[in-house]
């Protein structure tokens, strides 16, 4: 709820938001975005399997080491917030975005 609202406030398209769940088959994402989405899935599902070495190498083609660390920390934080929201039964639909400056 929060992330899609914020993404819209920052100018993200509805088309891409709706396609995130099927990102691997959708043509709306750059190779860099695809690498980030694949990395996100692997880190999120770490309990099921380790991050494959090939995925790490592919991610390194699009991101610096610092960017991968930053991306991974964001994934960990968001996964943590999602778990807290689930544990405490936070009801979606009440989030109000803060004012965001649109980025280029």
N, C-alpha and C positions, 0 to 999 in steps of 0.2 A: 504494500500500500504506500508506504512512505517513499520508497525508491522510485516507483513509477510516477508518483505525484511530483517529486523533485525533478525527475528527468523531463517531464512535460514542462515544468516551470523553466527549465534550462534550454528548452527548444527541441528536445528529442521528438522524433516523429512517432505517430501512433503505429505506423507500419512496422518500424523496428521494435517498438515495445511489444507488440503482439507476436512478433516472430522470435523473440528471445528464446522461448521454450523449444523452438525448432531451429535454432541458429545454424546447426550443421547443414541443414538442407535449404536454408533461406539465402537468397543472393544479396541481401541488404547489408552485409557486414564485410569490412575490409579484412585482409589477411591478419593485420595486427589485432583487430577486434576479435577475430576467430581464435587467435592464439590466447587472448585474455579469457575468452569464454571457455575454451578447452582447459586452460589452467585452473579456472574457477571450479569447473566440474570436478577435476581431479583432486584438488585440495579439499573441496567439500566432501568428497567421497573417500577420503583417506582411510577411513576405518575399513573400507571394503578391499582396497588394494593400494599399494604404494604408487606414487606418481611415476609413470614410466620414464625411463631415461630419454627415449625418443621425444617425448612431449617436452621434457626439460630443454633439450637441444633446440627443438622447434620454437619454444617460447623465447629462448636466448637470441634467436634470429630477429625477433621483433622488439625485445626489451633489453635494456641494460640490467646488470646485476642489481643495482639500486632500485630500478623500476619493478623488477620481479619481487624484491623484498617488500616494497611499498604495496604492490598489488596483493601479495600474499597476506600482509598484515591487514589490509582492507577486507579481504575475504574472511579471515579469521574473526575480525571484529563483527562483520555482518552476520556470520554464522552464529556467533555468540549472542548477538542481540536477538536473532530469530529464535534461538533456543530459549532465551529468557522470556520472550513474548509468548512462546508456546507454554512454557511451564506456568507462567502467571496468567495465562488465558487472556492476553491482551486482545481486545476486540478491534479488528481492522475497521477502517472507515472514518476514523475521527482525526486523522493526522491533518494538520494545516501547515503548508510550507512557509518557511521564512522567505523574506525577500531575497532573491538571488539575482546577481548581475549575470546577464547572458554572456556566455563565452563564445569566442569565435571558433 
